Amino acid sequence: MKNLKNLLTILTVFLFIFAGFITGKAFAYSPVELYDDVWKLVNKKYVDQTNNQQDWRRWRYKYEGKIKTDEDAYVAIDTMLASLNDPYTKFLDPKEFAEETASIKGSLKGIGIQISIKDGKLMVISPIEGSPAEAAGILADDEILEIDGESTKGISIDKAAEKIRGEKGTVVNLSIKRGNDIKKFSVTRDEVEIKAVSTKLPEGNTTVIPNEIQYIRISSFISKHVAQDVSNILMNSKKKKAYIIDLRSNPGGLLTNAIFISRMLLQNSIIVSTVDRDGYKQTERAGYTTLTNAPIAVLINKGSASASEILSGALKDNGRAIIIGDQSFGKGLVQEVNKLPEGSGVNITIQRYLTPNGTDIHKKGITPDILVKLTEEDIKNKNDVQLKKAVEVLSQQCNLKCSK
């Protein structure tokens, strides 16, 4: 009888486990576990060990007994991460994480703008080239005051992105402050293809570039194909006497892309240094060979951020390129993408980076060697004075230094 009871107990446990595998519920990843995993990741990896001058332990059990659903966990996580006062450390629900993954593969849905919180304001880092936002006339450094009539005061990046995104063909209405002017935009959402690298001038640009100068436009470092695309262009243009690398309104992307491209242009030089939460400094260097030694001019503006600043900073500090344009955005932090179970994820700031000269450009930006501002009137008249200055500078250099 005792053996029979034991057998029935084992059978019951087996059936329970088997049923769990069938239903997917026995070992489900609970909302509480999701919250706790994010807490542990930040506790272990976040670049600021003081966690914005607070006791991080207070958050671990703050919502004990209150998190019942995934939505409860999402709200609790967002609230917890907001206490860091870091717009780049953010939670992504399964839909948002899938969209971020899609952007790395080369496509996005929405109106095609990169946004950030700067000094408490919702700012446009840049519109994506060829996007509905660009076509509508939205510019880098625009402040978004309202989304569909609702104020953006105190809004998070995630909530703003959620309001701006939507189904293809639908319209989002934005109230934007540009200088002292308030402008209204109605933008139709669409699927946005990220054309990360191009040798063609932006549509409508009438600047004449001599045949001896190769123009390369890098609109984003998000796609994993960026470095290879740039390499292909450099390999196929070895007869060119000089290069213009246009990083204007490039909001950044993958750190590795900036490092790989820097190695194509620099020789035995420091590219960038990263410093983690423990003060450990890791330095990335270029090797002993380059794809070209020709003169380079790099164009930047207020929309050039993150990986754009790493590349332009590396070329500037090593005296490899002349930087032309406007002060860049000033994002000197590195994020790590952490995939969580059941499709969500969390981006965590794990390092700050320094240019080769040891400069921390966060909230400061890269200062051009030649400051050239592009006014709204210039944009309206398709008068690209920044690109023209790059052509002028390189033409002078080529007359003195370049040879076939």
N, C-alpha and C positions, 0 to 999 in steps of 0.2 A: 504493500500500500504506500509506504514511504517513497519507494522508487517511482511509483506511478505519479505521486504528487510532484516530485522533482521533475519528472518528464513533462508534466503539464505546465509547470512553471517555466521551464526552458522554452516550451512550445509557445506559450503566451508571449514571452519576451521576444522570441523570433518573429512572431506574427506582428507585434507592435513595431519592431524595427523595419520589417518588410513593408508594412503599411506606410511607415514614415517615408521610405524611399519612393513609394508609389505616389503619395500625396504631396511630397516635398515639404511637409510641415514639421516633421519631427525634429529636424536639425536646421530649421530656418534661421537665418541671420536676423536677430531681433533689432528693433529700433534702438533699444538701450545699448546693445553691443556696438551699433554704428556710432552712436554718440561717444561712447567710451573709447573706441578705436581712434576717432579724430582727436580726442583729448590727448591720448597717449602719443600720437604722431607729433602733435605740436609740442608736447612736453619734451620729446626726445630731439626734435629737429629744428625748431624755430630759431632763427638767427639771434634774436635778442633773449638772452637767458633770463632777463627780468620780466619778460612777457609784458612789456609796456608798464613797468613799475607796479606789478600786481602779484599777488599770491595765486599762482595758477591752480594750486590744489583746491581752491574754493569752488572751482567750476566742476570738478569731477562728480560730485554727488549733489550738485545744486538742484537738479531736476529729478532726484530719486523718487520713484513712485508716480511721476507725472508724465513720463514719456510712454505713450501707449501705441502710437501709430508712427509710420514713416514721416508724416507731415509734422508730428510733434518733434521728432528727432531733427528734422531739417531746420525748424524754427529755433530750437535750442542750440544747435550747432552754429547757425548764423549769428545768434546773440552772443555766444561764447567767443567766436572769432572776431566779432565787431569790437570786443574789448581790447584787442591788440592794436587797434587804430592803424591797420595795415590793409589798404584796399586790394593788395595783391595776394594776400592769404585768404582764400575763399573756398567755400564748399560748392560742389557741383552735383546737382541731382542727376539721375540717370539720363534725362533728356539733355541737360546742359553738358554733361560729360561726353555724350555721343556727338554733340555739335562741335565740341572742342577737338575731339578725335577726327571728325570730318574735316576740320580746318587744317589739320596737319596733313591730311591726304589731299587737300587742295580745293575744297569747296565749302561755302557757307550759305546760310539762308538768312535773309533779313534785308537791311538797307545798306549794309557794308560799311560800318564805322567802328573804329576802335575807341573805347571810352575809358576814362579813369576819373578818380576823385583827386582833385588837387586843391589844397587849401580849403577843403570842405565844399568845393564846387564840382559839379558834374561837367567834365570837359571832354571835348573831342580831341583825341590824340591825332587821329587822321582818318579821312575817308579812304576806303580801299579803291585802288585804281580800277576804273570801269564800272564802279558800283552805282546803284541808284542815288546814294548819298552824294557822291562826287558829281553826278549829272545834275542834281538839284542845286548844287552850289554850296554845300556845307564844307567848311574849311577847318584845318587844324587850328586848335586853340579857341574854337567857338565854345561858349558856355551854354549848356542846355538848361534852360530855366523851367520849361514845362514839357511834358509828354502827354499828348491828347488832353490838354487842358489841366493836367494835374501837376502841381509844383514838385520839383525835384529836390527841394530843400530837405536835407537829412537822408536822402535816398542812398542805398548801397548800389554798387556796380551791378550786382546780380539782379536786383529788383529793376534797375533801369534797363538792363539788357532784356529782361523778361518782357517789359512793357514795349520796348522798341521792336522786338522780334514778333513775327506773326506769319500767317499763311501768305503764300505767294499771291500777289494781286490785290491784297488789302493795303490800306493807307494808314500811315502813322503821321500825326501832326506834331511838329516840334516848334517850340518857341525858343529862339536862340539869341543870346547877347553877343554882339561882336563890337568890341570897343565900347562906344556909348550908345550904339544903335540896337534896337530890338527887331529881329526879323522873324517872320513866320514861314515855315516850310511844311509842305504836304508831300510826303515821299511814299511812293508805291513800293512795297516789299517785293523781292524777287530772289531767285537763287543766284548767288554771287560766286563766280569762278575766280579763284585767286591766281592771277597771272603774275607770279612772283618775280620773274626775270624777263626783261625785254631789251632789245637794242633799238626799238622804235621810240621816237619822241611821243610824249602824251598828245592825244588828239587835239588839233588846233594850234599846237606850238609851231611857230614859224621860224625859230632860230636856225640859222645855217651853220652846220658843223662841217668843217673841212674833212675830206676823205682820210687824211692822215690821223684823225682822232676817232677813237672808238667810243661810242656812247653806250653805257650799260645802266639800265634802270632796274633797281631792286626795290620792289614795292612792299615786300614782306619777307621775314626770315622764318615764317611759320612752317611752310612746306618742307618736307624732308628732302626734296629734290633741288633746293636752291643752290647749294654748294656745287653740285654736279653741273647744273645749268651754267653757272658762272665759269666754271672750269672749261666747259665746252667752248664758250665764247672766247675766252683768253687763248685757248689752244688754236682756235680758228682765225685769230686776228694778230698773229705774231708779227706781221709786217706793219702794223700800225705804230705810229710814232708816240702816241700818248693816249690816255684813257680818262674819260669822265665817268665817275661812279655816282649815280644819282640816288641818294638815300632820303630824299625829302618825303615827308609824310609816311615814312616807313616805321610802323609802331613796334617793330622787333619781332621776336619769336624764339626760335631755338638757339641757345647759346652756342651749340656745336657748329651751326652754320657760320656764325661770325668768326669763330676760331679757324675753321677750315679755309674760309676765304682769305683771312689774314695771312695764313701760311702760304697761300698762292702768291702773295704780294710782298712779303717781308722775308728777310734773310737773317738768321741767327739773332733774333730780336725777341724781347718780351712782348706778348700780345695783350695779356690781361692777367690780373691776379684776383683770386677770390678768397675771402676770409669768412670762416664759418663761426658758429656760436662760441666755440672754444678758443677763438683767435688763431686757429690754424690757417696758415696762408699757403695757398697752392698757386703756382705760377705756370701759365701756359706760354710756351715759346715756339717761335718759328724755327724751321730747320735751315739747312744750308743751301737749298735750291728754291728758286722761284719760277713762276710761269712767265713773268715779264719784269724787266727792270725799267720800263718806260715811265716817264713822268705821269703823275696821277693828280687829278682834281676831284675832290669829293664835295658833293652838294648836300647840305643839311638844312633843316628848318625846325620850327617848334613842334612839328609832328614826328621828328626823328627821335626814336626812343629805344631804350634797352639794347638789343643786339646791334642796332644801327649805331648806337653810341660806343659800343665796344669796338666795332670795326673802325669807325672814324677816329676814335680816341687812340687806337693802336697805330693807325697810319699817321696821325698828327704828331704824337709824342716821339715817334721814331724818325720824324722828318721825311717820311716816305711820300706824303701827299700834302697838297695845299687844300685846306678846308675852307669852303666858301658858302656863304648864305647867312642864316639867322641862328641864334642860340637854340640848341636842341632842348628836348623836353626835360631831361633830368631824371631818369629811372636807373638807379645804380644797384638794383637788387635782383637776385637770382631766385627763381621759384623751381620747386620740384613738384612734378605731377604724381600724385599717389592714387592709384586705382583701389577702390574699395569694393567689397562684395556687392553683388546684385546691381552693378552698373553705375554706381555713383563714384565720386572722386573728390579729392581735396588738393588744392594747390597751396604749397607752404613755402614762404620765403626762408631759404636755408643759408643764403650767403649774401654778402655785399661784395661788389667788385670794385677794383681800382684800376685806373689806366696805367700804362707802363711807367709813367712818372710818379705813380703812387697817389694820384688824384682821385678823391671820392667825389663823383659828379652827381650824386643823388640830390634831387631838388635844385640842382644848379645847372646841369647840362654841359655840353661841349661848346666852348667859345670858338667861333670860326677864326681862321687866320685873316680872312678878308670878310668883313661884315657887309653884307648886301641884303637890304630888306626888299621883299616883294610886296608891293602895295596892292590893295584891292583894285585900284585903277589899272595897275600893270596886268593883273589877272584878267580883268575885263577886256583889255586891249590885246591879250595874248602876247604881252611884252615880257618875256622871261629874262629879266636883267641878271638874275643869278647864273643862269646857264650861259648867257652871253659873256659874263665876266670869266667864267671857267674857260670858255673858248679863247678869250683874249689872253689869259694868263698862260695857257698851254701853248698857244701859238708863239708867244714870245719865248717860252722855254725851248720849244722845238727849233726855233731859228738859231738858238745858241748851243743846245746840247744834243738834239736828236739826230740820229743817223740811221740810214736804212740797214 
